[in-house]
């Protein structure tokens, strides 16, 4: 075991993993985290703690991860390259490991122009690939990026993101393979609405041997309304929402219920694809949907089975 | 070339209103080519200032002179006669110009009339685009002759990121995704497989992060 995390244990045992997302608040209120953690606890194996998601300043992912651990839930701490240089990142990686964080998701991060501080300096000292390599070396070297030895290594299960819908499409599986070469143990994908394209992406991943070396969790998210579907289709970079799905949401009598049904259908389809090791449910600011989704999909977290 | 744009007139006026005798100095190299700070533009600015100051009842003079390059001592020193008696040197060069005037004429106040923005190319008529970040460690042989440091919004060394769609950057449909361009260029040579290699982390000590840089040509004595 590289980290001894629940997520690693579940995936290594070949069980289907279920993860969700928990966004820290735009405040210093720990109760928000505690409440969200208690909605999700028992329904998932681990939760992603986002890091200044969409470049909006929030409670730090490390502090929120610690609060989540105190609630008996396992965090996957996200870390982006946008806000810190390699010195700060390594400090936070050591600190997070010391606080009991066992999963780290390495991301480049949304550009600062999307968020509420568009005048800030974008750091991008590293990118997601070189961040993964650095974390891998900190764990397995164990050494810092500069090459100096680390006396007590951070034991982390290392993850990254993959987007099958970004361009150029032929490069997407290759880019994931690059992250595997850099040292990831697992990845979570962008939200899947176009299952056919995801199937093709997975076929390429199998061909490159990615699925043998990396656990792939398929990203899914319930749509709340036709408006959300249209927004995601037209305004969110790297999203692929088929027209028929927008139409289905428009025609629904109870859009939230329909959104959950759509999500469950997608989970059932991706679960059958060779190489999919779990699902990552991104119900952003709609955590209460997660227990309903897992129930309707018949998903029992690997750690509970 | 170095590109620079003129500051808004109100900003220039706020500074120049505090001074009586002003010398507007044009620069006939980069900023002349990008039609913002050469001889003609320096004279236009001086005229604008004269008219405005007349209206505002501010006395004194606004003269102009243009040098070939404001980044070399000999050209800057050559206008000592015109600088004499002035309270302010207003430079229409990139920010190197006013800084060198401040060096060479330490008794005279200096102000920039321009905002320097990039090292770029003339993409099309009257459009300039950033091509170089002066990072001190050029990698473009590996990226099809296209710079990911200057031209990727996140300076990725292993792009494209998940925000690349339909050939444009996630931050704007008007900005091409440079990693898409790099991919296509390498693919045109059958070399897209090269992008499987991990690149970086980048050594930023060779860029401005390492502190202000000095370049010396070996074998030459000052």
Interface residues (C-beta under 8 A of the other chain):
Chain A: X81 X82 X86 X108 X109 X110 X111 X113 X114 X122 X124 X125 X126 X127 X128 X129 X130 X133 X134 X145 X161 X162 X163 X165 X166 X167 X168 X171 X174 X175 X177 X178 X181 X182 X190 X237 X238
Chain B: X153 X154 X155 X156 X157 X158 X159 X160 X161 X162 X163 X164 X165 X166 X167 X170 X171 X177 X180 X183 X184 X192 X195 X196 X198 X200 X201 X202 X204
